[in-house]
Amino acid sequence: MIVTGTQIRAARALVGLRRTDLAKAAGLHANAVSYWERHVHIPSAQREPVGVRRMREALERCQRSVACR
């Protein structure tokens, strides 16, 4: 599944997180989230699934909790 930067940004906004909040919750560097959202850097095929999975899991956790904010 390909996830676009626009989708990442929309999901983050829906949950009410800043880029830094999502990055911290996902165990990623804030620049990675920023680059992906702005389509500046396309993650390698090996790293994309891990990063996307981490962001998805973090968004799901944060949606159910205010601990991420």
C-alpha positions as CSV (number, residue, x, y, z in Angstrom):
1,M,0.0,0.0,0.0
2,I,1.4,3.4,-1.0
3,V,0.7,6.2,1.5
4,T,1.1,9.7,0.3
5,G,2.4,12.7,2.2
6,T,-1.1,14.3,1.9
7,Q,-2.6,11.2,3.6
8,I,-0.1,11.3,6.4
9,R,-0.7,15.0,7.0
10,A,-4.5,14.6,6.9
11,A,-4.4,11.7,9.4
12,R,-2.1,13.7,11.7
13,A,-4.4,16.7,11.5
14,L,-7.5,14.5,12.2
15,V,-5.9,13.2,15.3
16,G,-4.7,16.7,16.3
17,L,-0.9,16.0,16.4
18,R,2.0,18.2,15.4
19,R,4.7,16.6,13.2
20,T,7.0,16.4,16.2
21,D,4.3,14.6,18.3
22,L,3.8,12.0,15.6
23,A,7.5,11.5,15.1
24,K,8.1,11.0,18.8
25,A,5.1,8.6,19.1
26,A,6.3,6.6,16.1
27,G,9.9,6.6,17.1
28,L,11.0,8.5,14.0
29,H,12.9,11.7,13.5
30,A,10.7,14.7,13.0
31,N,12.5,15.5,9.7
32,A,11.4,12.1,8.3
33,V,7.7,12.9,8.9
34,S,8.2,16.4,7.4
35,Y,10.0,15.1,4.3
36,W,7.4,12.4,3.7
37,E,4.5,14.9,4.1
38,R,6.1,17.4,1.8
39,H,7.2,14.8,-0.8
40,V,10.8,16.0,-0.4
41,H,12.2,12.5,0.3
42,I,10.7,9.2,-0.8
43,P,11.6,6.6,1.7
44,S,13.5,3.6,0.4
45,A,11.5,0.4,-0.3
46,Q,13.1,-1.2,2.7
47,R,12.3,1.6,5.2
48,E,8.9,2.8,4.0
49,P,6.9,-0.1,5.3
50,V,8.5,0.2,8.8
51,G,8.1,4.0,8.9
52,V,4.5,4.0,7.6
53,R,3.6,1.1,10.0
54,R,5.0,3.0,12.9
55,M,3.1,6.2,12.0
56,R,-0.1,4.2,11.5
57,E,0.3,2.6,14.9
58,A,1.1,5.9,16.6
59,L,-1.9,7.6,15.0
60,E,-4.2,4.8,16.2
61,R,-2.8,4.9,19.7
62,C,-3.0,8.7,19.8
63,Q,-6.5,8.7,18.4
64,R,-7.7,6.7,21.5
65,S,-5.6,8.6,24.0
66,V,-4.6,12.2,24.8
67,A,-1.1,10.9,25.9
68,C,0.4,11.9,22.6
69,R,-0.5,15.5,22.8
